[in-house]
Amino acid sequence: MNQKLMDSIFDAWSWWWRSSNSKDELALTLLTSALAVLAIWYSWMLINQLIKGQPPMPPGPRGLPLVGNLPFLDPELHTYFASLAPTYGPIITLWFGQKVGIVITSPAMAREVLKDHDTTFANRDVPVAGKQATYGGRDIVWTPYGPEWRMLRKVCVREMLSNATLDSVYTLRRREVRQTIGYFYSRVGSPVNVGEQMFLTVLNVITSMLWGETVKGEERASLGSKFRRIVAEMTDLLGKPNISDFFPGLAWFDLQGVEKQMKELNQGFDQIFNTMIDKRLKMEVAKDKKDFLQFLLQLKGDEDAKVPLTMTHLKSLLMDMVVGGTDTTSNAVEFAMAEMMNKPQVLRKVQQELDTVVGKDSVVEESHIPRLPYLYAVMKEALRLHPTLPLLVPHCPSETRTVGGYTVPKGARVFVNVWAIHRDPSIWENPLEFDPERFLNAKWDYSGNDFNYFPFGSGRRICAGTAMAERMFLYSLASLLHSFDWKVPEGEKLDMSEKFGIVLKKKMPLVAIPMPRLSDPALYE
């Protein structure tokens, strides 16, 4: 790898050196000047570290002048980062133009970042796409750690997504899941896009919780596909390397069009939010029938709050719920379904457990879930192999810190490769095998305290929607597997390959054929 990089650098320099016309000579002069500035800056950093007695930065592959390692990045960042660890170790430095990237690929290093120095690393290096998607980065994901973020976290975790609140809206989840089961029953014997329908199910649950309206009737398939495409585009842009992030001086030009694309996508959702907000402000809502939007509007009117909730905050939280809650859960269910169909003995065990606890003459209720340990193990194993956010959301230290004996500079973009940690053969036996048995009677949970397994992150920035995601995942998956047998269309094979993004997805959508397995057709109504 080093030799390849050195050859590339040599070839690049040779091309510049062979330049003969005036335009190339000017370009050569500019490049040489830029390299001189870069060399002076790099030397200053080294000298500054020595003066302060700081250890060196982590090792990493050599990059090209000015652009660093950018030309060598693989689009599948999670696997590319993992491939570097055997050569450079569990903490790696990569240069993304003017931005320093630090990649963590071990539980010990993850603990230092997310627990030992949690407060320092509880910040974000907000990408241009993130700012455009969330009204300037004013949501719970991108807001810097501090009073404003704590206010947003409190609103989400204690009020909107608490266990008590989620218990109170079970009827919404049940209604939408039962509607999905009815849709699949109407398509018995025909191929259906499982991920697309699960996306629409979660979307309907979330919009019901937010403002009480859902996608119904003939609109279901078309709008579900449209919404999923928009959300997919947003998450793709959030995970896409963007020149504007690596060279802030070029951000004004938006060379890749990322800012423009995200702005257009945001405007579509903003129109929906404004419509719902205006409608709610003009109507009277019964005191015993409040949804999240009503709660947020009341909270916005609290002038005595230490940190007031603004309309920008309100719409940013709506965006978090709609975008962050839909794509993540539906993709996780899709991966779990595909893994079980790829390993039929696992699917049969889940169905046997469901038949014992629920029976074929009844439908699944959330009250059954605590008595389904094997299903719970399936969810944990699916999130181990395919963590929803493979690199989490990148962290950014507010001060320079030492991690693993190396210097991590203030302002660096820190990636925690939870995907690689979850597949580490020194931690997991047969790590590439889908084996839910490993989680039966096991200690692993989602608290973020065990850095061998933390699919929802850890520390102060641990996922705020874990409880919601767990309920939707388990209840949806149980209902799908209890109500139907599933098979791949004739002549087709399951493709388990992944597509990288800030949210991990199946590269090829799961298309499967449902076949009824309950005793009475009325159970599908």
C-alpha positions as CSV (number, residue, x, y, z in Angstrom):
1,M,0.0,0.0,0.0
2,N,2.8,2.4,0.9
3,Q,4.7,1.7,-2.3
4,K,1.5,2.3,-4.3
5,L,1.0,5.7,-2.7
6,M,4.7,6.6,-3.2
7,D,4.5,5.6,-6.9
8,S,1.4,7.8,-7.2
9,I,3.1,10.8,-5.6
10,F,6.2,10.2,-7.9
11,D,4.0,10.0,-11.0
12,A,2.1,13.2,-10.0
13,W,5.4,15.1,-9.5
14,S,6.8,13.7,-12.7
15,W,3.9,15.1,-14.7
16,W,4.3,18.5,-13.2
17,W,8.1,18.5,-13.7
18,R,7.7,17.6,-17.4
19,S,5.4,20.6,-17.9
20,S,6.8,22.9,-20.6
21,N,4.2,25.4,-21.8
22,S,3.5,28.7,-19.9
23,K,0.2,27.5,-18.4
24,D,1.8,24.4,-16.9
25,E,4.7,26.5,-15.6
26,L,2.3,28.8,-13.9
27,A,0.5,25.8,-12.4
28,L,3.8,24.3,-11.3
29,T,4.7,27.6,-9.6
30,L,1.3,27.6,-7.8
31,L,1.7,24.0,-6.7
32,T,5.2,24.5,-5.5
33,S,4.2,27.6,-3.5
34,A,1.2,25.7,-2.0
35,L,3.5,22.8,-1.1
36,A,5.9,25.2,0.6
37,V,3.1,26.6,2.7
38,L,1.9,23.1,3.5
39,A,5.4,22.0,4.5
40,I,5.9,25.1,6.7
41,W,2.5,24.5,8.3
42,Y,3.2,20.8,8.9
43,S,6.7,21.6,10.4
44,W,5.1,24.2,12.6
45,M,2.6,21.6,13.9
46,L,5.5,19.2,14.7
47,I,7.6,21.9,16.4
48,N,4.5,23.0,18.4
49,Q,3.9,19.4,19.5
50,L,7.5,19.1,20.6
51,I,7.4,22.4,22.5
52,K,4.3,21.3,24.3
53,G,5.7,17.9,24.9
54,Q,2.8,16.2,23.1
55,P,3.2,12.8,21.6
56,P,3.0,12.4,17.8
57,M,-0.3,12.0,15.9
58,P,-1.4,8.4,15.1
59,P,0.2,6.6,12.2
60,G,-1.5,6.3,8.8
61,P,-1.0,5.9,5.1
62,R,0.9,8.6,3.2
63,G,-1.2,11.0,1.1
64,L,-0.6,13.2,-1.9
65,P,0.3,16.9,-1.5
66,L,-2.6,19.2,-0.7
67,V,-5.4,16.5,-1.1
68,G,-3.9,14.1,1.4
69,N,-5.6,10.7,1.4
70,L,-8.8,11.8,-0.5
71,P,-7.9,10.3,-3.9
72,F,-7.4,6.9,-2.3
73,L,-10.7,6.7,-0.3
74,D,-13.0,3.8,-1.2
75,P,-16.7,4.7,-1.4
76,E,-17.3,1.9,1.1
77,L,-15.6,3.8,3.9
78,H,-16.4,1.4,6.7
79,T,-14.6,-1.5,5.0
80,Y,-11.8,0.8,3.7
81,F,-11.1,2.1,7.2
82,A,-11.2,-1.5,8.6
83,S,-8.6,-2.6,5.9
84,L,-6.1,-0.1,7.2
85,A,-6.1,-1.3,10.8
86,P,-3.9,-4.4,10.4
87,T,-1.2,-2.2,8.9
88,Y,-1.4,1.0,11.0
89,G,-3.1,-0.1,14.2
90,P,-6.3,0.6,16.1
91,I,-6.0,4.4,15.8
92,I,-5.1,5.9,12.4
93,T,-4.6,9.4,11.0
94,L,-5.9,10.3,7.5
95,W,-5.6,13.7,5.8
96,F,-8.8,14.9,4.0
97,G,-7.4,18.1,2.4
98,Q,-7.2,20.6,5.3
99,K,-9.1,18.3,7.6
100,V,-7.6,15.8,10.0
101,G,-9.4,12.5,10.2
102,I,-8.9,10.0,13.1
103,V,-10.2,6.5,12.7
104,I,-10.8,4.3,15.8
105,T,-11.1,0.5,15.3
106,S,-10.7,-1.0,18.8
107,P,-12.8,-1.2,21.9
108,A,-10.0,0.2,24.1
109,M,-9.6,3.3,21.9
110,A,-13.4,3.7,21.6
111,R,-13.6,3.7,25.4
112,E,-11.1,6.5,25.6
113,V,-13.0,8.6,23.2
114,L,-16.6,7.9,24.2
115,K,-16.1,7.4,28.0
116,D,-12.8,8.6,29.4
117,H,-12.8,11.9,27.4
118,D,-16.6,11.9,26.7
119,T,-17.1,15.6,27.4
120,T,-14.3,16.7,25.1
121,F,-15.4,14.4,22.2
122,A,-19.2,15.1,22.7
123,N,-19.1,17.6,19.8
124,R,-19.6,17.5,16.1
125,D,-17.7,18.6,13.0
126,V,-20.9,19.6,11.2
127,P,-20.7,18.9,7.5
128,V,-22.3,21.3,4.9
129,A,-25.0,18.7,4.2
130,G,-25.8,18.4,7.9
131,K,-26.2,22.2,8.2
132,Q,-28.5,22.3,5.2
133,A,-30.6,19.4,6.3
134,T,-31.2,20.6,9.9
135,Y,-31.7,24.3,9.6
136,G,-28.1,25.2,10.3
137,G,-27.3,22.2,12.5
138,R,-29.7,23.2,15.2
139,D,-31.0,19.6,15.9
140,I,-30.0,17.0,18.5
141,V,-27.6,15.3,16.1
142,W,-25.4,18.2,15.2
143,T,-25.8,20.8,17.9
144,P,-22.5,21.2,19.9
145,Y,-22.5,19.8,23.5
146,G,-23.8,22.5,25.9
147,P,-27.0,24.0,27.3
148,E,-28.8,24.1,23.9
149,W,-28.0,20.4,23.2
150,R,-29.0,19.4,26.8
151,M,-32.4,21.1,26.3
152,L,-33.0,19.3,23.0
153,R,-31.9,16.0,24.5
154,K,-34.3,16.5,27.5
155,V,-37.2,17.2,25.1
156,C,-36.5,14.1,23.1
157,V,-35.6,11.5,25.7
158,R,-37.7,12.6,28.7
159,E,-40.8,13.8,26.9
160,M,-41.1,12.6,23.3
161,L,-39.3,9.2,23.4
162,S,-39.6,8.1,27.0
163,N,-41.0,4.6,27.8
164,A,-44.1,6.1,29.3
165,T,-44.8,8.2,26.2
166,L,-44.1,5.2,23.9
167,D,-46.5,3.0,26.0
168,S,-49.2,5.7,25.5
169,V,-49.0,5.5,21.7
170,Y,-48.9,1.7,21.3
171,T,-52.3,1.8,19.5
172,L,-50.6,3.9,16.8
173,R,-47.9,1.4,16.3
174,R,-50.3,-1.5,16.3
175,R,-52.6,0.1,13.8
176,E,-49.8,0.8,11.3
177,V,-48.2,-2.7,11.7
178,R,-51.6,-4.4,11.3
179,Q,-52.2,-2.3,8.1
180,T,-48.9,-3.4,6.7
181,I,-49.7,-7.1,7.5
182,G,-53.0,-6.5,5.6
183,Y,-51.1,-5.0,2.7
184,F,-48.8,-8.0,2.5
185,Y,-51.8,-10.4,2.7
186,S,-53.3,-8.6,-0.3
187,R,-50.0,-9.4,-2.1
188,V,-49.7,-13.1,-1.1
189,G,-47.8,-15.1,-3.7
190,S,-46.4,-11.9,-5.3
191,P,-43.0,-10.3,-4.8
192,V,-43.0,-7.3,-2.5
193,N,-40.3,-4.8,-1.5
194,V,-39.9,-5.5,2.2
195,G,-37.7,-2.5,3.0
196,E,-40.0,-0.1,1.2
197,Q,-43.1,-1.3,3.1
198,M,-41.3,-1.3,6.4
199,F,-40.1,2.3,5.7
200,L,-43.7,3.4,5.1
201,T,-44.9,1.6,8.3
202,V,-42.3,3.4,10.4
203,L,-43.0,6.7,8.6
204,N,-46.7,6.4,9.4
205,V,-46.1,5.6,13.0
206,I,-43.8,8.6,13.4
207,T,-46.1,11.0,11.5
208,S,-49.0,9.7,13.7
209,M,-47.0,10.5,16.8
210,L,-45.9,13.8,15.5
211,W,-49.1,15.3,14.0
212,G,-51.7,12.6,13.7
213,E,-51.7,12.1,9.9
214,T,-50.6,9.1,7.9
215,V,-50.3,7.9,4.3
216,K,-53.4,5.8,3.5
217,G,-55.2,3.9,0.7
218,E,-53.9,4.1,-2.8
219,E,-51.3,6.7,-1.8
220,R,-49.5,4.2,0.3
221,A,-47.3,2.6,-2.3
222,S,-46.5,5.7,-4.4
223,L,-45.9,8.1,-1.5
224,G,-44.0,5.5,0.5
225,S,-41.6,5.1,-2.4
226,K,-41.3,8.8,-2.9
227,F,-40.6,9.5,0.8
228,R,-38.1,6.7,1.0
229,R,-36.2,8.0,-2.1
230,I,-36.0,11.5,-0.5
231,V,-34.8,10.3,2.8
232,A,-32.3,7.9,1.1
233,E,-31.0,10.9,-0.9
234,M,-30.6,12.9,2.3
235,T,-28.7,10.2,4.2
236,D,-26.5,9.5,1.1
237,L,-25.6,13.2,1.0
238,L,-24.8,13.1,4.7
239,G,-22.3,10.3,4.2
240,K,-20.8,11.5,1.0
241,P,-17.2,13.0,1.1
242,N,-17.6,16.6,0.2
243,I,-14.9,18.9,-1.0
244,S,-16.6,21.8,0.8
245,D,-16.0,20.1,4.1
246,F,-12.3,19.3,3.4
247,F,-11.4,22.7,1.9
248,P,-13.6,25.3,3.7
249,G,-12.3,28.0,1.4
250,L,-14.0,26.3,-1.5
251,A,-17.4,25.8,0.2
252,W,-18.8,28.9,-1.4
253,F,-18.5,27.2,-4.8
254,D,-20.3,24.0,-3.8
255,L,-18.2,22.1,-6.4
256,Q,-20.1,18.8,-6.0
257,G,-23.5,20.4,-5.6
258,V,-24.1,18.8,-2.2
259,E,-25.3,21.9,-0.6
260,K,-27.7,22.7,-3.4
261,Q,-29.1,19.2,-3.5
262,M,-29.6,19.1,0.3
263,K,-31.3,22.5,0.3
264,E,-33.8,21.3,-2.3
265,L,-34.6,18.2,-0.3
266,N,-34.9,20.2,2.9
267,Q,-37.3,22.6,1.3
268,G,-39.7,19.7,0.5
269,F,-39.9,18.6,4.1
270,D,-40.0,22.2,5.3
271,Q,-43.2,22.8,3.3
272,I,-44.8,19.8,5.0
273,F,-43.7,21.0,8.4
274,N,-45.0,24.5,7.8
275,T,-48.3,23.1,6.6
276,M,-48.7,20.9,9.7
277,I,-47.6,23.7,12.1
278,D,-50.0,26.3,10.5
279,K,-52.9,23.8,10.6
280,R,-52.2,23.0,14.2
281,L,-52.0,26.6,15.3
282,K,-55.4,27.3,13.7
283,M,-57.2,24.3,15.4
284,E,-58.2,23.5,18.9
285,V,-56.9,20.2,20.3
286,A,-58.6,18.2,23.0
287,K,-56.6,18.3,26.3
288,D,-56.6,14.5,26.4
289,K,-55.4,14.1,22.7
290,K,-52.0,15.8,22.4
291,D,-49.4,14.7,19.8
292,F,-45.7,15.6,19.7
293,L,-46.2,18.7,17.6
294,Q,-48.7,20.1,20.1
295,F,-46.3,19.4,22.9
296,L,-43.5,21.2,21.0
297,L,-45.6,24.2,20.2
298,Q,-46.6,24.6,23.9
299,L,-42.9,24.2,24.9
300,K,-42.0,26.8,22.3
301,G,-44.3,29.3,24.0
302,D,-42.6,28.9,27.4
303,E,-40.8,32.2,27.8
304,D,-39.5,31.3,31.2
305,A,-37.3,28.4,30.0
306,K,-33.6,28.8,30.6
307,V,-32.9,27.8,27.0
308,P,-35.9,28.6,24.9
309,L,-37.1,26.2,22.2
310,T,-37.3,28.2,18.9
311,M,-39.2,27.4,15.8
312,T,-35.9,26.4,14.2
313,H,-35.3,23.9,17.0
314,L,-38.9,22.6,16.6
315,K,-38.5,21.9,12.9
316,S,-35.1,20.5,13.3
317,L,-36.5,17.9,15.8
318,L,-39.3,17.1,13.4
319,M,-36.6,16.5,10.7
320,D,-34.7,14.3,13.1
321,M,-37.7,12.2,13.8
322,V,-38.8,11.8,10.2
323,V,-35.4,11.2,8.6
324,G,-33.5,9.7,11.5
325,G,-36.3,7.4,12.7
326,T,-37.5,5.9,9.3
327,D,-34.5,4.9,7.3
328,T,-32.6,3.5,10.2
329,T,-35.3,1.1,11.6
330,S,-36.6,0.0,8.2
331,N,-33.1,-0.9,7.0
332,A,-32.3,-2.8,10.2
333,V,-35.5,-4.9,9.8
334,E,-34.6,-5.5,6.1
335,F,-31.2,-6.8,7.0
336,A,-32.6,-9.0,9.7
337,M,-35.2,-10.5,7.4
338,A,-32.6,-11.1,4.7
339,E,-30.2,-12.8,7.1
340,M,-32.9,-15.2,8.4
341,M,-34.1,-16.0,4.9
342,N,-30.4,-16.7,4.1
343,K,-30.3,-19.0,7.1
344,P,-33.7,-20.8,7.2
345,Q,-33.0,-22.7,10.4
346,V,-32.9,-19.3,12.3
347,L,-36.1,-18.2,10.7
348,R,-37.8,-21.5,11.8
349,K,-36.6,-21.1,15.4
350,V,-38.1,-17.6,15.5
351,Q,-41.4,-18.9,14.1
352,Q,-41.5,-21.8,16.6
353,E,-40.9,-19.4,19.4
354,L,-43.8,-17.2,18.1
355,D,-46.1,-20.2,17.7
356,T,-45.4,-21.2,21.3
357,V,-45.9,-17.8,22.8
358,V,-48.6,-16.3,20.5
359,G,-50.1,-19.3,18.7
360,K,-51.5,-19.4,15.1
361,D,-55.0,-18.4,16.2
362,S,-54.0,-14.9,17.4
363,V,-51.9,-11.9,16.4
364,V,-48.7,-10.6,17.9
365,E,-49.0,-7.9,20.5
366,E,-46.1,-5.9,22.1
367,S,-47.0,-7.6,25.4
368,H,-45.6,-10.8,23.8
369,I,-42.2,-9.4,23.1
370,P,-40.6,-9.9,26.6
371,R,-41.3,-13.6,26.2
372,L,-39.5,-13.9,22.9
373,P,-35.8,-14.1,23.8
374,Y,-34.7,-15.7,20.5
375,L,-36.3,-12.9,18.5
376,Y,-34.4,-10.4,20.7
377,A,-31.2,-12.3,20.0
378,V,-31.9,-12.0,16.3
379,M,-32.2,-8.3,16.6
380,K,-28.9,-8.0,18.5
381,E,-27.1,-10.2,16.0
382,A,-28.5,-8.2,13.0
383,L,-27.3,-5.0,14.6
384,R,-23.9,-6.6,15.3
385,L,-23.3,-7.6,11.7
386,H,-25.0,-4.5,10.2
387,P,-24.9,-1.6,12.7
388,T,-27.3,1.1,11.5
389,L,-24.6,3.8,11.6
390,P,-21.4,1.9,10.8
391,L,-19.1,4.8,11.8
392,L,-21.6,6.4,14.2
393,V,-21.9,10.1,13.7
394,P,-18.3,11.5,13.7
395,H,-17.2,13.2,16.9
396,C,-15.0,16.3,17.1
397,P,-12.8,17.1,20.1
398,S,-13.2,20.6,21.6
399,E,-9.6,20.4,22.9
400,T,-6.5,18.5,21.9
401,R,-6.4,15.1,23.7
402,T,-4.1,12.1,24.0
403,V,-5.7,8.8,22.9
404,G,-3.9,5.5,22.9
405,G,-0.6,7.4,23.4
406,Y,-1.1,9.6,20.4
407,T,-2.2,13.2,19.9
408,V,-5.7,13.8,18.6
409,P,-5.8,17.5,17.6
410,K,-8.7,19.9,18.4
411,G,-11.2,20.0,15.6
412,A,-10.3,16.6,14.1
413,R,-13.1,14.5,12.6
414,V,-13.1,11.3,14.7
415,F,-14.7,8.1,13.2
416,V,-15.5,5.2,15.5
417,N,-15.7,2.2,13.3
418,V,-18.3,0.2,15.2
419,W,-18.8,-2.0,12.1
420,A,-15.2,-3.2,12.3
421,I,-15.3,-3.7,16.1
422,H,-18.4,-5.8,15.7
423,R,-16.6,-8.1,13.2
424,D,-13.3,-8.3,15.1
425,P,-12.2,-12.0,15.2
426,S,-10.3,-11.4,18.5
427,I,-13.6,-10.5,20.1
428,W,-16.2,-12.6,18.3
429,E,-16.1,-16.2,17.3
430,N,-16.9,-16.7,13.6
431,P,-17.6,-13.0,13.3
432,L,-18.9,-13.1,9.8
433,E,-21.6,-15.7,10.6
434,F,-25.1,-14.7,11.4
435,D,-25.6,-16.6,14.7
436,P,-28.2,-15.2,17.2
437,E,-27.2,-18.0,19.6
438,R,-24.3,-15.9,20.7
439,F,-26.7,-13.4,22.3
440,L,-28.8,-15.9,24.2
441,N,-28.1,-15.4,28.0
442,A,-25.4,-13.0,27.0
443,K,-24.4,-9.8,28.8
444,W,-24.5,-7.5,25.8
445,D,-27.1,-4.7,25.8
446,Y,-27.5,-1.2,24.3
447,S,-26.3,0.8,27.2
448,G,-23.0,1.7,25.6
449,N,-21.0,0.5,28.5
450,D,-19.5,-2.5,26.7
451,F,-17.2,-1.3,23.9
452,N,-17.2,-4.7,22.2
453,Y,-20.9,-4.1,21.3
454,F,-22.5,-0.7,21.0
455,P,-24.7,-0.4,17.9
456,F,-26.4,2.7,19.2
457,G,-23.2,4.5,20.2
458,S,-22.1,5.4,23.7
459,G,-21.6,8.3,26.1
460,R,-23.5,11.6,26.0
461,R,-24.2,11.4,22.3
462,I,-25.7,7.9,22.4
463,C,-28.7,7.5,20.2
464,A,-31.8,9.3,21.7
465,G,-34.2,7.0,19.8
466,T,-33.0,3.6,21.1
467,A,-36.2,2.8,22.9
468,M,-38.4,3.7,19.9
469,A,-36.1,1.8,17.5
470,E,-36.2,-1.3,19.7
471,R,-40.0,-1.4,20.0
472,M,-40.6,-0.8,16.2
473,F,-37.9,-3.4,15.2
474,L,-39.1,-6.2,17.5
475,Y,-42.8,-5.7,17.0
476,S,-42.6,-5.3,13.2
477,L,-40.3,-8.3,12.8
478,A,-42.4,-10.5,15.1
479,S,-45.5,-9.6,13.1
480,L,-43.9,-10.3,9.7
481,L,-42.5,-13.7,10.7
482,H,-45.6,-14.8,12.7
483,S,-48.0,-13.9,9.9
484,F,-46.1,-15.2,6.9
485,D,-43.6,-17.6,5.5
486,W,-41.2,-15.8,3.2
487,K,-39.3,-17.0,0.1
488,V,-37.1,-15.5,-2.6
489,P,-38.7,-15.3,-6.1
490,E,-37.9,-18.2,-8.4
491,G,-34.5,-18.0,-10.0
492,E,-33.2,-15.3,-7.8
493,K,-30.6,-15.3,-5.0
494,L,-30.3,-13.3,-1.8
495,D,-27.6,-10.6,-2.1
496,M,-26.3,-9.6,1.4
497,S,-23.9,-7.0,0.2
498,E,-24.0,-3.6,1.9
499,K,-24.0,0.0,0.7
500,F,-22.2,2.5,2.8
501,G,-23.7,5.8,3.9
502,I,-24.1,7.5,7.2
503,V,-26.9,4.9,7.4
504,L,-25.9,1.4,6.3
505,K,-28.2,-0.2,3.7
506,K,-28.6,-3.3,1.6
507,K,-27.1,-2.7,-1.8
508,M,-29.9,-4.7,-3.4
509,P,-33.4,-4.3,-1.9
510,L,-35.0,-7.4,-0.3
511,V,-37.8,-8.5,-2.6
512,A,-39.6,-11.5,-1.1
513,I,-42.9,-13.5,-1.5
514,P,-45.2,-13.7,1.5
515,M,-47.3,-16.8,2.2
516,P,-49.9,-16.9,4.9
517,R,-49.4,-19.1,8.0
518,L,-52.1,-18.1,10.4
519,S,-55.2,-20.3,11.0
520,D,-57.9,-17.7,10.1
521,P,-58.0,-15.2,7.2
522,A,-59.8,-12.8,9.5
523,L,-56.5,-12.4,11.5
524,Y,-55.1,-10.5,8.5
525,E,-57.9,-7.8,8.6
